Amino acid sequence: MTAGPTAGVDAPSRPTREVHELAHLWIEMSDGVRLAARIWLPVDADHDPVPALLEYLPYRKNDATALRDRQRGTELASYGYAVVRVDLRGSGDSEGLMYDEYSQQELDDGCEVIDWLAEQSWCNGNVGMKGISWGGFNALQIAAMRPPALKAVVSVCSTDDRYADDVHYHGGCVIASEMLPWSTRMLSAGARPPDPVSFGDRWREAWLERFDVAPFVETWLMHQRRDDYWKHGSVAEHLDDLQAAVYMVGGWDDAYRDAVLRVLQGYSGPRKGLIGPWGHVYPDYGAPGAPIDFIGEMIRFWDHWLKGIDTGIMDEPMLRVFLRETVDDDPHRAERVGVWATEPSWPSPSVSEQRWLLGSDHRLWLDDPGASPESPLEELHTLVGSQTAGIEAGAYMGAGIVEDLPGDQRREDGLALTYVSAPLEEPLTILGQPELRLKLSVDRPLALVAVRLTEITPAAVSRLVSRGLLNLTHRDGHEHPEPMVPGELTEVTVQLSAAGHTFSQGSRLLVAISPTYWPWAWPSPEPVTMSLHPEEGCVLALPLRTMQPGEEELPRFVLGDRVGDYQPTRGGERQVVHDWVSGRSTLRAWFDEQQVRLPDGLELTEHWERAFSIVSGEPLSAEVRSERTSELCRGDWRVRVVATSMMTADATTFHVTSALDAYEGDVRIAARQWRSEIPRDLV
């Protein structure tokens, strides 16, 4: 965080150790299944043992993550660590089969891997876990199982609650933009073969076995409420089971940012948090802007917990956040502008609730006892939901690239009930999760509400700040949903995603409310008319942050010299097409997600296409299609896997089809199809 150690603390490790790579070795589990590992460690580690840092993923160490792993593994190992990258059972070069995310088998295997690492002659007995997304999830989950050698975890872009804000459900709504495409992605990844060079002669036999693993989406759709399936692997159930030091890291453009604040608030053990202006990427990649020296930050954390070096990191404030600012009217600006701020604890003493009331003439006004505001909402405000509201929402779990970012929200605002403040007389900073407390009625028993908070610039551009979803049948919790009573006044609270944002002087706040948000939320089975009611008003509660004395002098993160040359390769397009004859609107997104050429001659190419379409006024026309093609080649060896999926629904049932085709050279060697019909459960 700073250029060097302060008085009274020790300097962190320096990159002085010579490193060598063990490209492939086996770690045998207690049932005889072998997991594949790649390790970077100092050449003298047998004589001067070091801590081990484990990253444990299904994303294939020999190709999909190979370049990133090599860059980060070599760098971290030079500071005196053994960096270990292990393929999950049934993925990459590991034996066995993988039937779902975060299974008990996966977590048990992870504990065995940690025990094995701690026993190696080159390890000092201390182990840390790190990872982004899946690796961030299972780092927390395994920490909750308390393997003795695991002392600390760095969890990036992950969640403590698998139901609350993962890629399956949000606010009790089915995430149409993510659930099926993610299943397609895992179907494709799981069906690729192990590398013959490292796996050996049985590679084809192991490959053929993988084709019989069913797509995950059927399991996910069979659990549409927060039941025991989702509680498994959700460390939020018992946060103090962790008993390890935890560093939670998130980005304001990522779907998982709320978990950082939840863990800081709910876990009583040693913890730190960091939220920056990034998408679903490591902070040293930093897209869409303001990357930091995250390798250096991790070294300070690992040194403290795994080497006993007092780097001072745990004496620093618990939470560091980037407070974003709007400085122009370009929503796709490559760099995020703002300032770094710190909080000594979370919840923060510098954050308090500020109430804004939804008023007449669609005004939003401050609930100030000392002022003489206009009257609150005095008339019924009614909206018939548009099925295309949300089609310009941007990606749910964006990587920070332009294609993923939400654009100007003015079109979206026109499809919602909106409430706008007067121009701000001074800047207003929020930090935390806004809430919208509504008194509403709907004309159907199954309905949802989508809420957005935007900043209207003086040039009238609407910049998204935060948003939230709620399946109204889940208004009293996600475990025991109940249908709405049509026409009945109902009090609900919609929690928006966390934000750290400063609204500029002269800008206006806007709240937008709609009963549809496609393709983020699967639509209700019938068109919904939503009405807001005047009784006691409707309230926007903002987490107002006040600046602390001396905050202007806080040291900033800097982009250090540890960031390597590797950047995630991803390029593509997003298009919205409206067919004026049929009334069908389609969002198409396609990406060349990976184009990897490795020093050993292995090449990986991946292409992903997704389409989300719906007909105006016809929620049962909603359709999701996803296709992912992956090709591996080395010399004369060439294999290709094509996974395709489609999801639709009628009034009572979800219909899902998936297919898998695998080719060796130009010969198709396997073809599988799956069809599922799963009842809708108050969705």
N, C-alpha and C positions, 0 to 999 in steps of 0.2 A: 504494500500500500504506500509506503514511503521509500525514499531513496536508500535508506540504510537504517540500522538499529538505533533506537534511542537510548539515552543513558539508563543503565540499570538492567538492560536486557542483552541477550547474547546474539551474535550474528547468526543468521541461518546458514545452513549448509551451502557450500559452493560447488560448482560443477567441475570438480577436479578428478573424478574417478573415471578410469578407462572402462569402456562398456563393451560387452560382447553379447550376442544374441543366440539363444537356443530356439531355432525355428520351429521345432516340433518335438514334443515329448508327451507321454501318456501319464495321466493321473488315474489310478484304478480305484473305483468305488467299492464299497463293501459287498455289493451284489455282483461284482466282476465286470461291470460295464466300465469302459475306459473313456475318460474325457480328454480332449486334445488341448494342449496349452502351448503358448509361445512366451518366452521369458527374455527380458533384458536385465542384465545385472552386472555389477562391477566385476572385473576379471579377478580381483583379489578377494571376492566376498567369502570364499571358503576360509580365508585366514582372518578376515575382518568382516564378520557377518553384518547384514543390513536388514532393515524392516522390509516386508513384502507389501506391495500395493496390488490388489486384485481388481480386475475388471472382468465381469462375468456376463456374457451376452450370447444371443442366438444369431448374431449378425456376421458370422463367418470370419474368423481371424485370418484366413489365407487369401481372401480377396476383398470382400465388401468393406472391411474396416482396416485392411492391411496397411495402407499408407498412413492413415491417421495414427494407428497403433505404433507404427515404427517411429514416427516423429516424436510422439509423446513419450513412448517407452524409452527411447534412447536418451531423451532430454532428462526425464525424471531419474533414470538410473545413474546418470552422471553426478547426481547430487547424493548418491549413496543409498539407493533403493533398488530392490528387485521388483521390476514391474511385470506383472503376470496377467496375461490375457487368455481366458479359458472359454471355449465354446460350450454352450449348454448341451446337455444330453439330447441327442437327436438333431443337432444342428451342426453346420460346418463340418469339421473333421472328427467330431465326437461320435461315439457309438450310441446305440439305443434310439428311442423315439420320443418326440416332444408332442404332447397332446393338448397343451393349453399354456397360457401365460401363468407364471408365478405359481406353478403347482407345488404341492408339498414335496414332491420328488426333486424339483429344481432347488428348493430351499435346503432340503436335506443334503443334496449333493454339494451345495455351496458350503455348508458347514464342514463337510468332509474335506473339501479342497482347502479350506482355511487350516484345519488341523494338519493336513499334509504339508502345507507351506511352513507352518511354525516348526515342524520337525526337521526341516532341511538344514544341512550343515551351513549353508550360506545365509540363513535367516536368523535374526537375533531373537526370534520368538514373538515379535510384535507384527501384527497384520492390520492394514487399512484396506478399505474398499472405496472405490470411486466409480463414477459412471454418470452418463447422461441418459435420460429417458429410461429404458428398460434397466440399464445398469444402475441408475439412480434409485429406481423402485426396489430392486432386489437387494441393494446395499442396505436400505432401511429394513427390509423384511428379514434379512439374515441377521442384522444387528439385534432385532427383537428376539431372535432365538438364542442370543448370548453365547456364541462360541467363545471360549476363554481367550483365545489369542487375538480376537478382533477388538481393537482399541478405539478406532475412529473411522468415520465415513464422510466422504464428500459426495453429496447427492445433488445432481444438477438436473433441472427441468423434470421433476418427478412429483409424485403425490403421496400423501399419507392415507388417502381415502380413495380406493379404486372406483367406488360408485359416484363420488361427488363430482370429479372433474377429470376423469380419464377420457379415452376416445370412444366410450360406449354410451354413457349417459351424462347429462348435465341438467341439474334441476329436475330430475325425473323424466326428462325428455330423451328420446332416442336420438343420438347424434348421427343424422343421416349422412353427413359429409365425411364421417370418419369410420363408423362401425364396419360397414361392408368393405370399403377400400382397405382398411387395416387388416381385416381378415384375408383379403386377396393378397396383400403384401406378405403376410406370414405364410399363406398357402404356397406362394412362389418361393419364398426363402427356405421353407422347410423341405421343399421337394427338390432342391438342388443337390447334386451329389457331393460326397467328400472328395477332396483332391487326391487323385491316384498316387501322386508323388509322395505324399505324407501318409496317406491312409493305407496304401498297399493294394494287393491283388483283389481284396474283397470289396473294393469300392463300388462295383456295379451291383453286387448283391445288396449292400447296404442302401444304395440308391433306390432300388426297386422296393425295398421295404417301406421307404418313406412315403410312397404314393398312396398308401392305405390310411394315412392320418387324415381325418375329416377336417374340413374348415372349422375354425373356431367360432364363427358367427352364430351357428346354431346354439351352442352353449350360452353365448352371451344373451341371445334373444329369449332364451328360456328363463332368464332371471331379470325381469323388467322392474323389479323393486329391490330395495337394499336388503337382501337376505344374507344368509350365512355364506353363500358363494362369494359375495363381494366383501364381506367382512374378513374372509380369509385373505391375508396379504395386505390388509388395511391397518397399518400400525397405529392409526388414529384411535382404534378400539382400545389400545392399552399403550400409550406412548412411553410410559415409564418402563416398559419392558426393554427398551432399547439398551440402556446401560452402556453406552459408548458415546464418545464425543461426536457431535453431528454438525456438519456445515451444510446448510441448505442454500441452494443457489437457484435463482430463477430469472426470467426476463419478462419485461412488461408486454412484449409481443408474443408471449408463449401462453398456452392454455393452463399451465400448472403453477402459475405464480402464487395463487392463494395458499398453497401448501407451505410455502416458506413462512408465512405469518402464523399459520395454524400450529406448526411444529414449535416455533419460538414461543408461542403462548402456552402450549399444552405440555411441553416436555420440560421436566425440572432438572435434567442433567446438563452437562456442559454443551453449549450450542452457540452457533453463530448463523447469521443470515446475510445474504447478498442478493439484491435485485437490481439488474441493470437494464439498459435500453435495447434488449436483444430479443430475438426470437428463440426458436427451439435449437439452440446451438451453444457450444462452449463459449464462455466469455472472451477467450482470446481470439476467437473468430469474430465475435462481436456484431454480426449483422443484425439489424441494418445500420448500426453505427456505434461509435465509442467503444471499441475493444479495449481490454485491459490485459495486464501481465498476470493472467490467471495461473500459469505454471508457478510463478514466484509466490503467489498467494497460497497455493496448495503446499508448496515447500515449507512455508512458515508454519502452516497448520500441522502437517505431518511431522516436522521436526519437533514440535511441542509434544505431541501425543505418542509418537513412536520412537523418538530418540532422547526425549527428556531435555531438549534444548529450550530454554526460556526465550523464545523469539519475541515475546510481548504481545502476541496476537490475541491471547485470551484476556488481556487487560484492556483491550480496545473495545469500543462500543459493540453491543451485541449485533446490531443491524446496520448495514450500510445500504443506501438506496440511491438511485438516480432519479431526481425529480425532473420530469420532462417539461419542456416549454414549447409553445407554438410560436415560431418566429417568422413563418411565411405561410403561404397558402398552398404549398405543394405537399399533399399527403404521402407522396412516394419519395420524399427527401431521403437521400442515402445516409445522411448523418443525423443522429438524434441529438438535439440541443437541450441542455439543461445543466443542472448542478448536482454534485454528490452531496448527500447529507447523511448524518448518523443518528441513531437512536440508542440510548443506553440500555433499553429494555423494550419488550413488546408484550402487552400493549404499552404504548408510549405516553409519557406524561405530557408530551407536546401536542397530542392529538385529542380533540374534543368534537362532540357532535354539533353540527350546524344544520338547522332545519330550514327547508324551503317548502313553501306551500304551492300546490297546483291551484291556480286561481281562475277567475272568470276571464273570458276572451283569450284563453289559452296562455295566460301569463304565469310565470314562475316568480314568486316573490319571497324575500327573506322573512322568516318568522322572527321578527325583532319586536320584543315587547315595548321598546321605546319609540317605535315608529307607528305610523298610521297607515297600514297597508290597505290595499284593496280587499274586497270581500273574498273569502275562499270560494271554491267551486260551488256555484249556486244553481247550475243547471246540469241536466244529464248530457254527458258527452259520449257519443256512440260511434262505433266504427265497425264496419263489416270487414273482416280480415281479408287482405289480398294474399293470394297464394305465392306471389313472387316477392313479397317483402322478405328481405334477407339475402336475395340472390347476389347482391354486391357487398356481402359482409366481409369478404376476404377469407383466408384460410383459418380454420379453427386452431390448428397447431402449426403455425407458419415458421419457416426457417429464416425469416428476416429478409428474404429476397423480395423484389418488387412485386412479383406475381402473387405473393401471399398477402400483401398488405391491404387493408381496407382503404378504399379511396374516399373521395368527397361523398358525404352521407346525405346530400340534399335530396337525391331521388328516394332514398330509403325513408327520409323524414316525411316525404310526401305521402307515404303509404302507412302512416302511423298517426295516432293522436299525439300532438306535440305541445309542449309548454316551454316558453322561452322567457328568460330573465331580461331585465333592462341591462344596458352596458355596465360592466363592472367599473366602479370608481377607483379600485385599486386591485392589484393582483390577488388571487385567491389560490392557495395551495392545499391539495388534499393528499392524504396518505392513508391507505387502508381500503376497506370495502364499503362503498356506498350502499344504501338500502333505499328501496322505494316501498312505502307502506300505502296500500291502495284499498279503497272500498269499491268493489266492482260487482257486476253481475254479468252472466253470460247466458246465451239462449240454448246451450247444449250441455249435456252432462260431462262430456269430455272436451277439455279446452286447455290451452296454454297461454302464457303471457310472456312476451319478450320485451325487455327494457334496454334502452341505450341512453348513455350520457355523452353528449358531444359538446365541443367548444365551437361556437359560431364566431369566426374572426370578423374584424371590421369589414373585410371584403366579402362577407356572407358565406364563406366556405365553412362547411360543417365537418369538423375533425373529431373522429371517434376517440373517446377517452376510456369508457368502460361499458360493459353490457352484462346482462344476466337473463337467465331463462328459468321458468317455473312451470312444470306440469301442474295445473290447478288441482288435479286430483291428489297431488302430493302436498297440498297446502299445509297440512298438519304433520308432515314428516314423510320420509321415503319408504318406510317399512310397511305401513298400513294405509294405502291410498283409499280415498272415497270419492265417488262421483260428485260433481257439482249438482246443485239443485237449480235447474233453469229458472232465471228470473229472480233468484234469491240474493239479497245483498250479502256479500261475503268479504271479510277482511283478510287480506293476504299481505305477506311481506316477500319482496323479491330482493335477494342479495346479489349485487353486481360483483364482478371480478375486481380484485384489488387494483388500485391505481396509485401512482405517485406522479402528480401532475400539477403544474401551475397554470391556471387560467390567467391570461394576460389582461391588463387594464384595457378597457374598451371592448373586450370580448363579451359574449353573452353565453350563459348556460342554456342548454336545451335538453329536455327529457322527452324521449320518444317511446310510445307504448303501442304494442300491436299483439293480436292473438295468433300471429304466424311469424315464422322466421326460417324459411327454407333457403338452403338445405342444411342449416345447422340442426334444426329441430324437425323431426318427422311430423307432418301436419296431423291435426285432429281429424277423425274420420268424416266429419261433416263441417261445412262452412260455419264459422262462429261469428256472431255479433257480440261485441263486448261493449259494456257501458260503465263509465265511471260515475259514482254517485256523490252527492254533495255532503252527506251526513259527516260532520266533524272533519271534513277535508281529507285530502290525500297529501302525503308528506314525503319529500325527498330528504333523507338524512345523509349528510356528507361528513366524512372524517376530516375535519378542518385541522391543518397543521400550522402551528406558529413557529417561526424561526427562533432558535435559541441563541443567547448571547455568545459571541465569538465564533459562530458557525461559519462565517465568511472565511476564516483563517484555516479551516480544516484542510489537511493534505488531500490531494486528489489522487485517484488511481491514474497510473500512466501506462501507456503501451510500451512495455519493455522490449528487450532484445531477445527474449526467449521464444517468441512466436515464430514457428517454422514456416516453410514455404507451402505446406499443404493447405489447401482450402477445399471445402466440400464442393464437388462439381455437380451443379444442378442448373439446368436451363430449361425453360419451357414457356408455355403461354396459358392464359386463362381467357376464355371468350364467353360472352353471353349472347345467345341467339334467340330472338323472339319471332315466332312464326305467326304472322298476323291472321292467317287463314284458320289454322287449327287452334290458335290461342296457346300453343305450347311454348314455354320458355325453357331453354336448356343452358346450363352452365357447363362448359367443357374445360377440363384442365388436363394438360399433358406435359410430361417432364421427361427429359433424358437425365435420370437421377444419378446414374453412376457411369462413368467411362474411365475405367482403371486399367492401367498397364503397369505390371509389376516387373521388377528386375529379373525374376526367374522365368519370364516369358509368358506368364499367365495374364490373360486379358478378361475383363468383366465389363459387360454392357447391360444396362437396365433401362427399360422404357416403361412408363406408367401413364395410363390414360384413365380418366374418370369423367363421367357425365351424370348430371343431376337435372332431371327435367320434371315439369309439372304444367298442367293446363289451368289457365285462369278460372277460378270458381269451382274447380274439381279436385279436392284434396286426395281423392282415391286414385288420381292419375299419377301421383308421385312415383318416380322411378329412379333408381340408382344403378349405374353400370360401372364396372371397374375391370381393367385388364392390365396385367403386368407381365412383361416379357424379360427374361434374364438369359444371357448367353455367356458361357465360359469357353475359352479356347486356349490351347497351348500347342503350338506346332500343328500336327495333324489331328490332335484330339479336340473335339468340339461338341458341346452339349447345349441344349436350349430347353427352357421350361416356360410354358405359357399358362398363366392362371387367369380365368375370367369368372366374373360373378355378376348377378343381377338380383335386385331386391325390389319388391312391390308390396302393396297391401290392399286388402279390401276392408270392409267395415269391421270385420272380426278377426282377421288372420294376416300375418306376415307370410309372404312367399319368397323363398330364397333359393336360387340355383347357383351352383358353382361347378367349374370344370377345370381339369388339369390335363395338359398334354405335354409330354416329354419326348425329346428327340436326341438321339446320338448320331452326330453327323446330320444327314437329311432323313434319317429313318425314325419314324415315330415308334417308340418302344413302350409307351404306356399312355393310357387315356382313362381318366376317371371322371365321373359325374355324381353330384349330390343334389338332392332336392329336399327342401324342408318346408313344412307348413306349421307355423307356431302361432298360437292364439295371442291376440293383443290383450294386454293386461292393463286396462285403464290408461292406455296411451293413445 
